[in-house]
Amino acid sequence: MNSDLPMSRIVVSAEGVTKVVPTAAGQLVILDGIDLEINAGESVAIVGASGSGKTTLLGILAGLDAATDGAVRLVDADLSQLDEEARALVRGQYMGFVFQSFQLLGSLTALENVMLPVELRGDRMAADQARQLLTKVGLQERVDHYPRQLSGGEQQRVAIARAFASNPKVLFADEPTGNLDTQTGEVICQLLFELNQEFGTTLILVTHDQGLAERCDRTIAIAGGKVAS
């Protein structure tokens, strides 16, 4: 667990975050002055209608995209002052990711996909740690299978194991059950929260799934590029 981060500590914050993109019709404001704070160990759902800006906000909070204006802090890093290379270093140090489309490497086995972030960190026990995580997500019999040999639910389990492999302080999830049927989505949802609690990770997710959102400690609703509630 991340015992170095007390529960009351703010690990992610946004102040006046704005995102504007040029279009043929003029400037399009996607985010308009977003302010928020998220504490260590919290689980937070970002919800809103399609086009409300929630996925853009998640990308900016995670340093995958840059705001047009405003400041974003993650742990001790001011992402708004960093270039892409520096933001990538912060992501590698502090973050894990789970995406709707799984984003596994097709040329690697389940074990190799989970090992990858551990190896990049220089951990010599990468294989052992990856096997332990795949066992936790119920895929101990699938370690040598390639993504094409796995169901959607199994691929998402591999993606979750990979996300937790680097013991991230913050886990970002973008519609983690969006490509799954209801029953499989519920299994993935349960697994995500169980591992999140075990590892003491801060969880920030974007979802259309009201049931998934209700399981989080807090919900942030985005409407018209602003925080609605």
C-alpha positions in Angstrom: 0.0 0.0 0.0 1.0 3.6 -0.4 1.6 4.3 3.2 3.6 7.4 2.5 0.4 9.3 1.5 -1.9 10.1 4.4 -5.6 9.9 3.6 -6.1 13.7 4.1 -3.4 14.7 1.7 -4.6 16.2 -1.6 -2.9 14.2 -4.4 -4.7 15.7 -7.4 -6.0 19.2 -7.8 -7.2 21.5 -10.7 -7.4 25.2 -10.5 -9.2 27.2 -13.2 -8.5 24.5 -15.8 -9.7 25.5 -19.2 -9.4 23.7 -22.5 -10.1 25.5 -25.8 -9.6 24.1 -29.3 -9.9 25.8 -32.6 -12.7 24.7 -35.1 -13.9 25.9 -38.4 -16.7 27.7 -36.6 -14.3 29.4 -34.1 -13.0 28.6 -30.7 -14.7 25.6 -28.9 -14.6 25.7 -25.1 -14.4 22.1 -23.8 -13.6 22.9 -20.2 -14.3 26.2 -18.6 -12.6 27.0 -15.3 -12.6 23.6 -13.5 -11.6 23.6 -9.8 -11.4 20.4 -7.9 -9.4 18.6 -5.2 -9.0 14.8 -4.7 -7.5 13.3 -1.5 -5.3 10.3 -1.2 -7.2 7.0 -1.0 -10.5 8.5 -2.4 -12.5 6.9 -5.2 -14.0 9.6 -7.4 -16.3 9.2 -10.4 -16.4 11.9 -13.1 -19.8 11.8 -14.8 -21.6 13.7 -17.5 -23.3 13.5 -20.9 -21.3 12.7 -24.0 -19.5 15.9 -25.0 -19.5 17.4 -21.5 -15.7 17.3 -21.3 -15.3 14.6 -18.7 -12.8 12.5 -20.7 -10.9 15.6 -21.6 -10.7 16.5 -18.0 -9.4 13.0 -17.1 -6.7 13.3 -19.7 -5.6 16.7 -18.4 -5.6 15.5 -14.7 -3.5 12.5 -15.8 -1.0 14.6 -17.8 -2.0 12.9 -21.1 -3.2 16.3 -22.4 -2.3 19.9 -21.6 -4.8 22.5 -20.5 -5.1 25.8 -22.4 -5.1 27.6 -19.1 -5.1 26.8 -15.4 -3.0 24.6 -13.1 -3.0 20.9 -12.4 -1.0 19.3 -9.6 -0.4 15.6 -9.1 1.3 14.6 -5.8 4.2 17.1 -5.8 4.3 17.8 -9.6 2.9 20.9 -11.3 1.8 19.3 -14.6 0.9 22.6 -16.1 4.6 23.7 -15.9 6.0 20.5 -17.5 6.5 19.5 -21.1 5.4 16.1 -22.5 8.6 14.3 -21.7 8.5 15.5 -18.1 4.8 14.6 -17.8 5.6 11.1 -19.0 8.1 10.7 -16.2 5.5 11.8 -13.7 3.0 9.3 -15.2 5.5 6.5 -14.9 6.3 7.4 -11.3 2.8 7.9 -9.9 0.1 6.7 -12.2 -1.7 3.6 -13.5 -4.3 3.5 -16.3 -7.2 1.3 -17.3 -8.9 2.1 -20.6 -12.2 1.1 -22.3 -10.3 -0.5 -25.2 -7.9 -2.4 -22.9 -4.8 -1.2 -24.9 -2.8 -4.4 -24.4 0.1 -5.2 -26.7 -1.0 -7.9 -29.0 2.5 -9.3 -29.5 2.9 -9.9 -25.8 1.4 -12.6 -23.6 -0.8 -11.7 -20.6 2.2 -12.2 -18.3 4.5 -10.0 -20.5 1.9 -7.3 -20.7 1.7 -7.1 -16.9 5.5 -7.4 -16.5 6.1 -4.4 -18.8 5.7 -1.5 -16.4 7.5 -3.4 -13.7 10.5 -4.1 -16.0 10.5 -0.4 -17.1 10.9 0.5 -13.4 13.9 -1.9 -13.2 12.4 -4.4 -10.9 14.2 -7.8 -11.2 11.2 -9.6 -9.7 8.9 -8.5 -12.6 7.8 -12.0 -13.6 7.0 -13.0 -10.0 5.0 -9.8 -9.3 3.1 -10.1 -12.6 2.2 -13.7 -11.9 0.9 -12.7 -8.4 -1.3 -10.0 -9.9 -2.7 -12.2 -12.6 -3.6 -14.7 -9.9 -5.4 -12.0 -8.0 -7.5 -11.2 -11.0 -8.2 -14.9 -11.6 -6.0 -15.5 -14.7 -3.4 -17.8 -13.3 -4.3 -20.3 -16.1 -4.0 -17.6 -18.8 -0.6 -16.2 -18.2 0.8 -17.5 -21.6 -2.2 -16.5 -23.6 -2.1 -13.5 -26.1 -4.8 -10.9 -26.0 -6.5 -12.3 -29.1 -6.9 -15.6 -27.2 -8.7 -13.8 -24.3 -12.3 -12.6 -23.9 -13.0 -8.9 -23.4 -13.5 -9.4 -19.7 -10.2 -11.4 -19.5 -8.4 -8.7 -21.4 -9.7 -6.0 -19.0 -8.5 -8.1 -16.1 -5.0 -8.2 -17.6 -5.2 -4.4 -18.1 -6.2 -4.0 -14.4 -3.3 -6.2 -13.3 -0.9 -4.2 -15.4 -2.3 -0.9 -14.0 -1.6 -2.1 -10.4 1.8 -3.6 -11.3 3.7 -0.4 -10.7 1.8 0.2 -7.4 0.5 3.6 -8.5 -0.5 6.4 -6.2 -3.3 7.3 -8.6 -5.2 5.0 -10.9 -7.1 6.7 -13.8 -9.8 4.6 -15.5 -11.7 5.7 -18.6 -15.0 3.8 -19.0 -13.4 0.6 -17.7 -16.7 -1.4 -18.2 -17.8 0.4 -21.4 -16.9 -2.5 -23.8 -18.2 -5.3 -21.6 -21.6 -6.9 -21.1 -23.4 -6.1 -17.8 -22.4 -9.3 -16.0 -18.8 -9.1 -17.0 -18.8 -5.4 -16.2 -19.9 -6.1 -12.7 -17.1 -8.6 -12.2 -14.6 -6.0 -13.4 -16.1 -3.3 -11.2 -15.9 -5.5 -8.1 -12.3 -6.4 -9.0 -11.3 -2.8 -9.5 -12.6 -1.7 -6.1 -11.1 -4.7 -4.3 -7.6 -4.1 -5.7 -8.0 -0.3 -5.2 -8.7 -0.9 -1.5 -5.9 -3.5 -1.1 -3.3 -1.2 -2.6 -4.6 2.0 -1.0 -4.7 3.7 -4.4 -6.5 6.9 -5.3 -9.1 6.0 -8.0 -10.4 8.5 -10.5 -12.7 7.2 -13.2 -14.9 8.4 -16.0 -18.1 6.4 -16.5 -21.6 6.4 -17.9 -22.4 3.5 -15.5 -24.5 5.0 -12.7 -24.0 1.8 -10.6 -20.2 2.1 -10.9 -20.3 5.8 -10.1 -22.4 5.2 -7.0 -19.8 2.8 -5.6 -17.3 5.6 -5.5 -16.8 7.8 -2.4 -17.7 10.9 -4.4 -19.1 11.9 -7.8 -18.1 15.0 -9.8 -20.6 15.9 -12.5 -19.5 17.9 -15.5 -21.9 19.8 -17.7 -21.0 22.3 -20.4 -17.4 22.2 -19.4 -18.1 23.2 -15.8 -18.4 21.3 -12.5 -22.2 20.9 -12.1 -22.2 19.4 -8.6 
